[in-house]
């Protein structure tokens, strides 16, 4: 492929949507996947048979098995589940990613190591340049060309500007940030809070309760983000408030929907047994709690979500406990 191609690793819904929107923006894109049927269908019929079935993939997108040619990519978008990032990076190999701009698109914390995605990349390929893409964005909206604004964080604003110019399209607008830590944490933590808000809806506790949980979640994020080296300013924008609002109010959010079913009385095992995929917030919740304890930050909502996931208490009693916390100024 041309050395000017952008490589998208991961042919799920989000990877396919990003590849498509990059194609619409005039970029040459290579979409790397594992399913030979999906690869063939994308190339021959311009559709992903498993995800976004009604979207006709842009002609500038070429799908392939594996990572052939990735060493000559203009940039690489890593769009695999957060818990799979380390294994996929090892599979590609540090040599092929040396010096590359890697845009990390997963929103999650590694459950065994408590690592952020950029920390995983630094260990797997120390010479790669990390960028983080996050913000309020559903794959189907992006794929259908609906207006979407996100955050793109790099080690400096100048570095982020270059990637923003590379990814921007007619309806896909990334905004630059130099706060990798804050943007990553906001994306991971909002998954936990989406579980909580979904559970409140599932238990029919009312919109007032859900709004209260969401507002307190926003306040809860700040001290942990700051303790870990991020800035509260990042929480005021797309990666923070924007993504939190989207994920905590719509059943299209996998985390919100998973929480909804928990609130309605199902257990984690029952939800998974029904065929549902394990939401990323389920992995990130114990990590978020461990990080809060490590940095000495109060995180009662994260603690409550962990209790809910372990089946220790139903959501209504957990919300009641939260409501009984000491009264103090916001």
GIKA-V452122 format. One record per residue. N is the residue number from 1. PHI is phi in radians with two decimals (NA if undefined). Layout:
{{N:PHI} {N:PHI}}
//
This chain:
{{1:NA} {2:-1.10} {3:-1.17} {4:-1.58} {5:-1.26} {6:-1.65} {7:-1.74} {8:-1.99} {9:-1.70} {10:2.11} {11:-1.82} {12:-1.39} {13:-1.10} {14:-1.24} {15:-1.09} {16:-1.13} {17:-1.13} {18:-1.16} {19:-1.05} {20:-1.10} {21:-1.21} {22:-1.16} {23:-1.10} {24:-1.07} {25:-1.42} {26:1.61} {27:-1.59} {28:-1.50} {29:-2.24} {30:-1.97} {31:-1.77} {32:-1.70} {33:-2.35} {34:-2.00} {35:-1.70} {36:-1.14} {37:-1.15} {38:-1.10} {39:-1.06} {40:-1.14} {41:-1.17} {42:-1.08} {43:-1.25} {44:-1.62} {45:-1.97} {46:1.09} {47:-2.41} {48:-1.57} {49:-1.22} {50:-1.82} {51:-2.37} {52:0.88} {53:-1.09} {54:-1.60} {55:-1.69} {56:-1.49} {57:-1.14} {58:-1.03} {59:-1.14} {60:-1.38} {61:-1.65} {62:-2.01} {63:-1.71} {64:-2.63} {65:-1.42} {66:1.39} {67:-2.17} {68:-1.00} {69:1.52} {70:-1.15} {71:-1.14} {72:-1.82} {73:-1.16} {74:-1.25} {75:-2.86} {76:-2.18} {77:-1.73} {78:-1.64} {79:-2.18} {80:-2.11} {81:-0.95} {82:-0.97} {83:-1.32} {84:-1.78} {85:-1.00} {86:-1.06} {87:-1.14} {88:-1.19} {89:-1.08} {90:-1.15} {91:-1.14} {92:-1.17} {93:1.76} {94:-1.07} {95:-1.09} {96:-1.30} {97:-1.83} {98:-1.03} {99:1.31} {100:-1.42} {101:-1.51} {102:-1.94} {103:-1.68} {104:-1.53} {105:-1.97} {106:-1.48} {107:-1.95} {108:-3.07} {109:-1.94} {110:-1.19} {111:-1.20} {112:-1.52} {113:-1.98} {114:1.17} {115:-1.47} {116:-1.38} {117:-1.10} {118:-1.20} {119:-1.21} {120:-1.10} {121:-1.08} {122:-1.08} {123:-1.34} {124:-1.34} {125:-2.59} {126:-1.05} {127:-1.64} {128:-1.29} {129:-1.80} {130:-1.50} {131:-2.33} {132:-2.19} {133:-1.86} {134:-2.66} {135:2.29} {136:-1.24} {137:-2.81} {138:-1.67} {139:-0.97} {140:-1.14} {141:-1.11} {142:-1.10} {143:-1.12} {144:-1.50} {145:1.30} {146:-1.41} {147:-0.99} {148:-2.44} {149:-2.09} {150:-2.36} {151:-1.96} {152:-2.12} {153:-1.86} {154:-2.36} {155:-1.19} {156:-2.57} {157:-1.13} {158:-1.10} {159:-1.14} {160:-1.14} {161:-0.98} {162:-1.09} {163:-1.28} {164:-1.00} {165:-1.11} {166:-1.27} {167:-1.62} {168:-1.13} {169:-2.43} {170:-0.99} {171:-2.16} {172:-2.06} {173:-2.10} {174:-1.45} {175:-2.02} {176:-1.37} {177:-2.59} {178:-1.97} {179:-1.88} {180:-1.04} {181:-1.08} {182:-1.10} {183:-1.18} {184:-1.10} {185:-1.13} {186:-1.03} {187:-1.14} {188:-1.35} {189:-1.20} {190:-1.10} {191:-1.13} {192:-1.15} {193:-1.21} {194:-1.14} {195:-1.04} {196:-1.12} {197:-1.18} {198:-1.09} {199:-1.13} {200:-1.09} {201:-1.16} {202:-1.09} {203:-1.53} {204:0.98} {205:-1.52} {206:1.82} {207:-1.18} {208:-1.11} {209:-1.13} {210:-1.10} {211:-1.12} {212:-1.12} {213:-1.10} {214:-1.13} {215:-1.14} {216:-1.22} {217:-1.09} {218:-1.05} {219:-1.19} {220:-1.19} {221:-1.11} {222:-0.96} {223:-1.05} {224:-1.22} {225:-1.05} {226:-1.16} {227:-1.09} {228:-1.65} {229:1.84} {230:-1.59} {231:-2.07} {232:-1.11} {233:-0.99} {234:-1.11} {235:-1.32} {236:-1.43} {237:-1.94} {238:-1.09} {239:-1.21} {240:-1.75} {241:-1.03} {242:-1.07} {243:-1.25} {244:-1.07} {245:-1.08} {246:-1.11} {247:-1.24} {248:-1.66} {249:-2.32} {250:-2.35} {251:-1.23} {252:-1.15} {253:-1.29} {254:-1.06} {255:-1.21} {256:-1.07} {257:-1.13} {258:-1.10} {259:-1.12} {260:-0.98} {261:-1.21} {262:-1.10} {263:-1.13} {264:-1.40} {265:2.03} {266:-1.40} {267:-1.63} {268:-0.99} {269:-1.09} {270:-1.17} {271:-1.13} {272:-1.15} {273:-1.11} {274:-1.32} {275:1.87} {276:-1.26} {277:-1.36} {278:-1.18} {279:-1.18} {280:-1.05} {281:-1.06} {282:-1.14} {283:-1.26} {284:-1.34} {285:-1.05} {286:-1.16} {287:-1.19} {288:-1.04} {289:-1.16} {290:-1.09} {291:-1.20} {292:-1.05} {293:-1.19} {294:-1.08} {295:-1.70} {296:1.14} {297:-1.92} {298:-1.24} {299:-2.50} {300:-1.09} {301:-1.25} {302:-1.05} {303:-1.09} {304:-1.15} {305:-1.09} {306:-1.10} {307:-1.11} {308:-1.10} {309:-1.12} {310:-1.43} {311:1.29} {312:-1.41} {313:-2.84} {314:-1.29} {315:-1.10} {316:-1.13} {317:-1.27} {318:-1.18} {319:-1.14} {320:-1.07} {321:-1.12} {322:-1.11} {323:-1.22} {324:-1.59} {325:-1.11} {326:-0.94} {327:-1.32} {328:-2.77} {329:-1.21} {330:-1.24}}
//
